[in-house]
Amino acid sequence: MSQQTHTFRILIDGRHNADGCIHTYWATADQLGHAIELAVNAARTRQLVNPVACEATIVDEVPSGTVQFEPSLYCTDESHLYPIASGNDPFQYPVGIIPSDNGDDADPDEIKEAYSIDIDEKPYDVEVVVDRRRIEDLFFSLVEQLPAASALEVRICGHWDNTQRTEIWLSPDWNSKRTVIDYLTTRKNDLLCSGFVEFAVYCRPQKCTLRVDDHKTIAFYSESKSDLSEFVINIERLGIQRHTPFLTIARGFRHNHYRPTTSLDRIELVKTLESDGFRLVDSL
């Protein structure tokens, strides 16, 4: 049975000489990750440096006046140039999540790297928004700094393929940071880079959790204010500062979730988790 396809309007941001440059593409594909890949590759072919998708919106059709770049991809000959102040590159959303055309006053360009802290009640928590160019290194650095790592939870979200069923899978008791890090490294495309998956590292003796949600926001939960303070010290050492208002794409901004074309689909991921010793602990 053939898969349903959609047409996406995708904005690709990159560099042209010293300026920022945005190309517009229309791609038809069975999933957004594939459409983004087509557009990024085309932008690279057209000499855009370091191209990254910065917006993706489902549209009804490809407008007239566009140029066919390849069978499933169209573009315009025009591009939008804008100046970039030294050391002030635009925020890049982590792989797996992307703004769509908001059609209102909400401006996702206001989102930037930052953290917020909540100590009103237990569990205390810190949320962190991180640029795509740093999220992998920063996340693994935070795992390394955890006091321990007992197990890994993987949450397959109900909005994936519109199943409306969220599944929670739990690893064996690994009790090893190295094992957790090695597993997350091996499954990076399927977990860290998928906008349909959340995962969490449990530190049971210390009653704390490090989580990455499906919007790729990092969160740390703890019953201890001292552990929370140590976490804040660590993220500030990594260059993240507290900011008010704290903005995330999940709060008030239209967006789309996607997964890389090299990642496992939902059925394949479930089979892989089972073969890796995970067990299904809940279905919501």
Residue pairs with C-beta under 8 A, 6 or more apart in sequence:
3 30
4 30
5 28
5 29
5 30
6 28
6 29
6 30
6 32
6 35
6 58
7 26
7 27
7 28
7 58
7 59
7 60
7 61
7 62
8 26
8 27
8 28
8 29
8 32
8 35
8 36
8 56
8 57
8 58
8 59
9 24
9 25
9 26
9 56
9 57
9 59
9 101
10 24
10 25
10 26
10 27
10 35
10 36
10 39
10 53
10 55
10 56
11 22
11 23
11 24
11 25
11 53
11 54
11 55
11 56
12 22
12 23
12 24
12 25
12 39
12 40
12 43
12 48
12 51
12 52
12 53
12 54
13 20
13 21
13 22
13 51
13 52
13 53
13 54
13 90
13 92
14 20
14 21
14 22
14 23
14 43
14 48
14 49
14 50
14 51
14 52
15 21
15 48
15 49
15 50
15 84
16 47
16 48
16 49
16 79
16 81
18 84
19 81
19 82
19 83
19 84
20 81
20 82
20 83
20 84
20 90
21 48
21 79
21 80
21 81
21 82
22 54
22 79
22 80
22 82
23 39
23 42
23 43
23 46
23 48
23 51
23 75
23 76
23 79
24 75
24 76
24 78
25 38
25 39
25 42
25 43
25 69
25 73
25 74
25 75
26 59
26 62
26 63
26 66
26 73
26 74
26 75
27 34
27 35
27 36
27 38
27 39
27 72
27 73
27 74
28 35
28 62
28 72
28 73
29 35
29 38
29 72
31 258
31 259
31 261
32 56
32 98
32 256
32 257
32 258
33 258
33 259
33 260
33 261
33 263
34 261
35 56
36 53
36 56
36 98
36 258
37 260
37 261
38 70
38 72
38 73
39 53
39 73
40 51
40 52
40 53
42 69
42 70
42 73
42 75
43 51
44 51
46 75
52 92
52 132
53 98
54 90
54 92
54 93
54 98
54 99
55 98
55 99
55 100
55 101
56 98
56 99
56 100
56 256
56 258
57 100
57 101
57 256
58 100
58 256
62 74
65 76
66 74
66 75
66 76
67 74
67 75
67 76
67 77
68 74
69 75
84 90
90 109
91 109
91 111
91 112
91 113
91 131
92 131
92 132
92 133
93 99
93 111
93 132
93 216
93 249
94 130
94 131
94 132
94 135
94 193
94 216
95 132
95 192
95 193
95 216
95 260
96 192
96 193
96 194
96 195
96 196
96 214
96 216
96 257
96 258
96 259
96 260
97 195
97 214
97 215
97 216
97 249
97 255
97 256
97 257
97 258
98 255
98 256
98 258
99 108
99 249
99 253
99 254
99 255
100 254
100 255
100 256
101 254
102 108
102 253
102 254
103 254
106 252
106 253
106 254
108 249
108 253
108 255
110 247
111 129
111 247
111 248
111 249
111 253
112 129
112 243
112 247
113 129
113 130
113 131
113 134
113 239
113 240
113 241
114 128
114 129
114 240
114 241
114 242
114 243
114 246
114 247
115 126
115 127
115 128
115 129
115 232
115 235
115 240
115 241
115 242
115 243
115 246
116 126
116 127
116 242
116 243
116 244
116 246
117 124
117 125
117 126
117 228
117 232
117 242
118 124
118 125
118 126
118 127
119 225
119 228
122 223
123 207
123 208
123 209
123 221
123 222
123 223
124 221
124 222
124 223
124 224
124 225
124 228
125 219
125 220
125 221
125 222
125 228
126 219
126 220
126 228
126 231
126 232
126 235
127 217
127 218
127 219
127 246
127 248
128 217
128 218
128 219
128 220
128 235
128 240
129 217
129 218
129 246
129 247
129 248
130 138
130 139
130 216
130 218
130 240
135 192
135 216
135 218
136 188
136 192
138 218
138 235
138 238
138 240
139 192
139 212
139 218
140 181
140 184
140 185
141 234
141 238
142 210
142 218
142 220
142 231
142 234
142 235
142 238
143 149
143 177
143 180
143 181
143 184
143 201
143 210
144 177
144 181
145 231
145 234
146 177
146 201
146 203
146 208
146 210
147 203
147 205
147 206
147 208
147 227
148 175
148 177
148 203
148 204
148 205
148 206
149 174
149 175
149 176
149 177
149 179
149 180
149 181
149 201
149 202
149 203
150 173
150 174
150 175
150 202
150 203
150 204
150 205
151 170
151 171
151 172
151 173
151 174
151 175
151 180
151 201
151 202
151 204
152 170
152 171
152 174
152 180
152 183
152 184
152 199
152 200
152 201
152 202
153 168
153 169
153 170
153 171
153 199
153 200
153 202
154 168
154 169
154 170
154 171
154 191
154 197
154 198
154 199
154 273
154 278
155 166
155 167
155 168
155 169
155 197
155 198
155 199
155 200
155 214
156 166
156 167
156 168
156 169
156 196
156 197
156 266
156 269
156 270
157 166
157 196
157 197
157 198
157 214
157 257
158 164
158 165
158 166
158 284
159 196
159 214
159 257
160 196
160 197
160 257
160 266
161 266
163 266
165 283
165 284
166 283
166 284
167 270
167 280
167 282
167 283
167 284
168 280
168 281
168 282
168 283
168 284
169 270
169 273
169 278
169 279
169 280
169 281
170 278
170 279
170 281
171 183
171 276
171 277
171 278
172 277
172 278
174 180
174 183
180 201
183 276
184 191
184 192
184 199
187 272
189 259
189 260
189 262
189 263
189 264
190 197
190 259
190 263
190 264
190 269
190 272
191 197
191 199
191 212
192 199
192 212
192 216
193 259
193 260
193 263
194 259
194 260
194 263
195 214
195 215
195 216
195 256
195 257
195 258
195 259
196 214
196 257
196 259
196 266
197 214
197 269
198 211
198 212
198 213
198 214
199 211
199 212
200 209
200 210
200 211
200 212
201 209
201 210
201 211
202 209
203 209
203 210
206 222
206 224
206 227
207 222
207 223
207 224
208 220
208 221
208 222
208 223
208 224
208 227
209 220
209 221
209 222
210 218
210 219
210 220
211 218
211 219
211 220
211 221
212 218
212 219
213 219
213 250
214 257
215 248
215 249
215 250
215 255
217 248
217 250
220 228
220 231
222 228
222 231
249 255
264 272
